[in-house]
Amino acid sequence: MSRPELVAPPEIYYGDTEATKYTNNSRIQQIQADMTYRALELLNLPPEEPAFLLDIGCGSGLSGEILTEEGYEWVGMDVAPSMLEVALEREVEGDLFLQDIGQGMGFRPGSFDGAISISVLQWLLNAETSHPTSSPPHRLTRFFTTLHSALRNPSRAIFQFYPTSDDQIQLITSIAQKAGFGGGVVVDYPNSKKARKVFLCLYVGSGGGQQAPKGLEGEEQEVDESRARFESRRERVKKGDKKRKQIKGKEWTLRKKEVCTTYWCANCPRLTFYSVVSSTRERKCTSRLKIHWPQAQSSFLRTGSRAKPFIKLV
Ligand SMILES: C[S@@+](CC[C@H](N)C(=O)[O-])C[C@H]1O[C@@H](n2cnc3c(N)ncnc32)[C@H](O)[C@@H]1O
């Protein structure tokens, strides 16, 4: 069977039917969860500290759910409206943006403490149109340059993806390097046809740790052991303090929620901010409210008790 990214553009491939099918498939749920746990391990965030993460190509929130379970605040972006609709229906905790990552992103510098991306990057290797600025190198350059700026120094971005050749890995790593990232590729279970997983580990600055991460070793029969390892980690979280310590406190979260109840309507340029009115989870057009991009985003992302978002009634 062809890989999805060879069949149609993501927003077409993940239409209503496929988005629901994908999300309800228990095997996919398990695989995406395992890869997210591994990405978090490679992200190497300081334990017991809150962190604000970006989930690139968040889809219907399978990866984001793990971020929530592990106590992180997150923002997800995806180009497929149907996937985001499913995420909204499932009431994921993260805030969701409709955005093509190949066009770059407009977050204020240093907004995120880290980023993960599970099963997404291979989509950027396929040109959207024959226009030269839609070529994979152009899209990858826009993506990595703006991502580098959106991450704080030091931090990491971890991508699990499905390259089909070493040339693809080479293309991606060289463009990431030009955008300012350090790091490299980690391959788990390199000798296993079934369990082999490729992770691109990108560093801003030192990446927050001196040691380069190592790939997991073993053959197919050992894969179940790795699953057991993730499960026991999950169990540990459940047994211990369930939520990570919220050093920034309730005010921080409430401020974020307050800003998130407003979103861009379909007429707004660049992107749509899907969000929900907290109690009802209802999505409501607030187009009489215009939030000025990127100022609102900035104050939202840098949060705390800083400046109020620049919301203007029009
Ligand atoms: C296999 S799904 C993974 C979703 C989620 N990370 C998970 O673990 O379930 C791949 C996702 O990448 C998204 N995607 C592909 N190309 C994208 C692009 N250019 N911009 C944003 N999202 C994209 C797709 O819409 C889809 O939701």
The ligand as a MOL file (V3000), in Angstrom:
LIG
                    3D

  0  0  0     0  0            999 V3000
M  V30 BEGIN CTAB
M  V30 COUNTS 27 29 0 0 0
M  V30 BEGIN ATOM
M  V30 1 C -0.0610 10.5940 10.8360 0
M  V30 2 S -0.8070 12.0740 11.3230 0 CHG=1
M  V30 3 C -0.0780 12.2800 12.9400 0
M  V30 4 C -0.9090 13.1350 13.8490 0
M  V30 5 C -0.4310 13.1930 15.2870 0
M  V30 6 N 0.9000 13.7410 15.3890 0
M  V30 7 C -0.4930 11.8250 15.9170 0
M  V30 8 O 0.5210 11.4040 16.4650 0
M  V30 9 O -1.5420 11.2090 15.8650 0 CHG=-1
M  V30 10 C 0.0830 13.2800 10.3650 0
M  V30 11 C -0.4690 14.6730 10.5150 0
M  V30 12 O 0.4190 15.5950 9.8780 0
M  V30 13 C -0.3800 16.6350 9.3480 0
M  V30 14 N 0.3620 17.3860 8.3280 0
M  V30 15 C 0.8710 16.9260 7.1810 0
M  V30 16 N 1.4330 17.9190 6.4750 0
M  V30 17 C 1.2710 19.0460 7.2000 0
M  V30 18 C 1.6090 20.4060 6.9800 0
M  V30 19 N 2.2160 20.8120 5.8640 0
M  V30 20 N 1.2890 21.3140 7.9340 0
M  V30 21 C 0.6530 20.9140 9.0690 0
M  V30 22 N 0.2960 19.6530 9.3110 0
M  V30 23 C 0.5930 18.7090 8.3940 0
M  V30 24 C -1.5720 15.8860 8.7740 0
M  V30 25 O -2.6610 16.7170 8.5060 0
M  V30 26 C -1.8350 14.8520 9.8650 0
M  V30 27 O -2.7580 15.2970 10.7970 0
M  V30 END ATOM
M  V30 BEGIN BOND
M  V30 1 1 1 2
M  V30 2 1 2 3
M  V30 3 1 2 10
M  V30 4 1 3 4
M  V30 5 1 4 5
M  V30 6 1 5 6
M  V30 7 1 5 7
M  V30 8 2 7 8
M  V30 9 1 7 9
M  V30 10 1 10 11
M  V30 11 1 11 12
M  V30 12 1 11 26
M  V30 13 1 12 13
M  V30 14 1 13 14
M  V30 15 1 13 24
M  V30 16 1 14 15
M  V30 17 1 14 23
M  V30 18 2 15 16
M  V30 19 1 16 17
M  V30 20 1 17 18
M  V30 21 2 17 23
M  V30 22 1 18 19
M  V30 23 2 18 20
M  V30 24 1 20 21
M  V30 25 2 21 22
M  V30 26 1 22 23
M  V30 27 1 24 25
M  V30 28 1 24 26
M  V30 29 1 26 27
M  V30 END BOND
M  V30 END CTAB
M  END
